[in-house]
Amino acid sequence: MPIGDGIEKANSPFVVYLHGVPGTPAELALSDGTSLLGPNVFAPDRTAIDPKLNANAAFDLLATQIAEKGGTRPIRLIGFSLGAFVALQIASRLGPQIARLDLISAAAPHELGDFMPEMVGRRVFAVAGTGGLSFDMLVWL
């Protein structure tokens, strides 16, 4: 169930947290994000979106969900990792209703270009890409 499905304050921004991949809305609770950001937080579970939808249809669906939950309030989008790319897609669909856009450790789909040589975290991504024992050890650490 998405975090923050309830309390509304008329003048406060509607905060939307977009998780990375892998990731879930539950990661927000790991940092006690609900108390840091207030109770007015929505974190859609993007892993629950039908994988048969193409990317544009999935972004349209998320934008619709966010607009419905946010109502007329200004929206603050927070995108973490690959969620930053999603936040940009949502912002382009909701336009002036977006009051603030925060991108944290922004990442882009690897299919968009050859970013790996320029990435600070390229070694982590390289190990993650190969999987196996090396990746298991990295995650354990």
BELZICOR-V314505 format. One record per residue. N is the residue number from 1. RES is the residue in one small letter. NEAR is the number of other ideal C-beta (glycine too) atoms within 12 Angstrom. D_LAST is the distance of its C-alpha to the last C-alpha in Angstrom with 1 decimal. Layout:
# BELZICOR-V314505
n: <N	N>
res: <RES	RES>
near: <NEAR	NEAR>
d_last: <D_LAST	D_LAST>
This chain:
# BELZICOR-V314505
n: <1	2	3	4	5	6	7	8	9	10	11	12	13	14	15	16	17	18	19	20	21	22	23	24	25	26	27	28	29	30	31	32	33	34	35	36	37	38	39	40	41	42	43	44	45	46	47	48	49	50	51	52	53	54	55	56	57	58	59	60	61	62	63	64	65	66	67	68	69	70	71	72	73	74	75	76	77	78	79	80	81	82	83	84	85	86	87	88	89	90	91	92	93	94	95	96	97	98	99	100	101	102	103	104	105	106	107	108	109	110	111	112	113	114	115	116	117	118	119	120	121	122	123	124	125	126	127	128	129	130	131	132	133	134	135	136	137	138	139	140	141>
res: <m	p	i	g	d	g	i	e	k	a	n	s	p	f	v	v	y	l	h	g	v	p	g	t	p	a	e	l	a	l	s	d	g	t	s	l	l	g	p	n	v	f	a	p	d	r	t	a	i	d	p	k	l	n	a	n	a	a	f	d	l	l	a	t	q	i	a	e	k	g	g	t	r	p	i	r	l	i	g	f	s	l	g	a	f	v	a	l	q	i	a	s	r	l	g	p	q	i	a	r	l	d	l	i	s	a	a	a	p	h	e	l	g	d	f	m	p	e	m	v	g	r	r	v	f	a	v	a	g	t	g	g	l	s	f	d	m	l	v	w	l>
near: <14	27	33	31	20	16	19	21	18	13	12	22	28	39	38	47	45	49	39	30	24	16	27	24	30	19	27	32	21	17	19	13	27	26	14	16	27	22	19	32	38	41	42	39	24	38	22	18	22	11	11	9	15	12	19	13	17	25	27	20	25	40	31	18	28	39	28	20	29	33	19	16	26	26	38	30	42	41	37	33	29	29	40	29	34	40	40	27	30	38	31	20	26	31	15	12	27	30	23	20	30	25	24	25	21	25	32	27	19	18	10	13	11	11	18	19	11	11	20	13	18	17	16	20	23	17	19	24	17	14	14	12	11	17	19	13	12	19	14	8	9>
d_last: <29.4	29.0	28.3	31.4	34.1	36.7	37.7	39.7	41.1	43.8	43.1	39.4	37.3	35.7	31.9	30.1	26.4	25.3	21.8	19.8	19.3	17.3	17.9	20.5	22.7	20.8	18.1	20.9	21.1	17.5	18.7	22.1	23.6	26.7	27.8	26.9	28.9	31.4	32.4	33.8	30.7	30.5	27.4	28.6	26.6	26.8	25.5	28.7	30.9	32.9	31.3	34.8	35.6	35.5	33.5	36.6	37.5	34.1	34.2	37.7	36.7	34.0	36.5	39.1	36.8	35.8	39.5	40.7	38.3	38.8	42.6	44.3	41.7	40.0	36.5	33.4	30.8	27.1	25.1	21.3	20.0	22.2	24.0	25.5	27.5	28.6	29.7	31.8	33.4	34.2	35.6	37.9	39.2	39.7	41.1	42.8	41.2	37.9	38.1	34.7	31.9	28.4	26.0	22.4	20.1	22.9	22.3	25.0	25.4	24.9	28.4	30.0	29.6	27.8	25.4	22.6	24.1	24.5	21.1	18.9	15.8	17.4	14.8	12.3	15.3	16.4	13.3	13.5	17.2	17.1	14.7	14.5	12.2	10.7	9.8	8.6	6.1	5.2	5.4	3.8	0.0>
